[in-house]
Amino acid sequence: MAKFLVQKSNPLKGEVTISGAKNAVLPIMAATLLTEEKCEIKDVPALRDVDVMCDLLESLGAAVYKDLDANRVEIQAGGDVLCEAPFDLVKMMRASILVLGALIIRSGRAVIHLPGGCAIGKRPVELHLKGLKAMGVEIDEEQLHRGIIDARAEKLKGTTIYLDFPSVGATEVIIMAAALAEGTTVLENAAQEPEIVDLANFLNKMGARIKGAGTDTIKIDGVDSLRGVSHNVIPDRIEAGTFMVGAAMTRGNVLIKNVVPDHLKAVIAKLKECGAYVEMGEDGVRVRGDLNEITATDIKTLPYPGFPTDMQSPFMALLTVAKGPSVVIETVFENRFMHVGEFNRMGANIKTSGNCSIIPGDKKLKGAQVVATDLRAGAAVVLTGLVAEGTTEVSQIYHIDRGYEKFVEKLKALGANIMRVEE
Ligand code: UD1
């Protein structure tokens, strides 16, 4: 198993270019199933999750040409599309559920074995199913009790759907299904993440009629067919946020290129509150932690445009070394404090109760053997290793490979002392 060895490093300095967004490219790849024509996707990050989505689409009958060195993928689901997503792929990647709506549209049926609860929480899909049912999809309830979604529909009909929670995945699945449904679908309390807007832009280029993506009400007028198009994926705001935090907490000075500052308003506001210098320029966002003391702040995760849950653990890494105590409240996932134990191994002394963590701050951390408990937490413990005395050994780094393209190379180019070792 591979691991990272991270040494206490000099402040991060230089430039880093952000890759395409994992959470945008996965639904866009799933949406290519909605046309028989070829689609080209550019700025695709070379990530394990992208590989899994390629394998999934191939297993469903699509022709996939991938050149991840050139950050490009071509997909054509020209012939029959199979309806069953193989469990060995679904269990590797929760986002496999994103093919649900497109499969029902293309083959009249979708069979997807739900993976069990994952480390950060149960992550149920009842909102996806509720929306599809309202559009006329029949779900086999007996199969569902066994953890298998078996959904069928000859035809989907547009209707008004209210999401009890603005789920990103449910919003994406319903938009895809509604794009080719009969009539108009209105999705209320929809997720507003930039990745939803990117999916809607992709579908609209294909000929869909989607309005309001990026707000809480999305209106989709169904069309008869969609065509193949070429699309560039938006930059990854979570990767950008991770490097911003890295620059601030190492007291560094980094220019972050290929970033949309508007997508990071909450993170930038919190960085400034902590004393980091953040400047938006034409060629990127400069973050400096070397001008002022980095001080405590409180964080509460929320759906977009609130503070992103995916930035909670990287930001907590910064708070462990900031001056003064901070409080972090996680409201999106019920169990997303697995990294607290890892920070504490390094001396952070964080106390957690329910969805609330208290970080005393001001800590001189010491390198330790730690685990990447999930994708973002993995990046967070790496950042902590950069400011901890001695060596931090990070295992289970396959989580990090799922979502950060060339993480080690990018950190090294900024002066970080990190290496990957294969055991
Ligand atoms: C997406 C992102 C993930 C991010 C998350 C929240 C992708 C591939 N992944 O995940 O990186 O952390 O958004 O920003 O884009 N929920 C329900 N019932 C449902 C659906 C969701 O209770 O039917 C709950 C989940 O358990 C979770 C919360 O809603 O607690 C957020 O989930 P959701 O927005 O659906 O996240 P994902 O789409 O899985």
Boltz pocket constraint, residues with backbone or C-beta under 6 A from the ligand:
constraints:
  - pocket:
      binder: B
      contacts: [[A, 22], [A, 23], [A, 24], [A, 26], [A, 95], [A, 121], [A, 122], [A, 123], [A, 124], [A, 125], [A, 126], [A, 127], [A, 128], [A, 165], [A, 166], [A, 167], [A, 168], [A, 169], [A, 170], [A, 191], [A, 195], [A, 309], [A, 310], [A, 331], [A, 332], [A, 333], [A, 334]]
      max_distance: 6.0
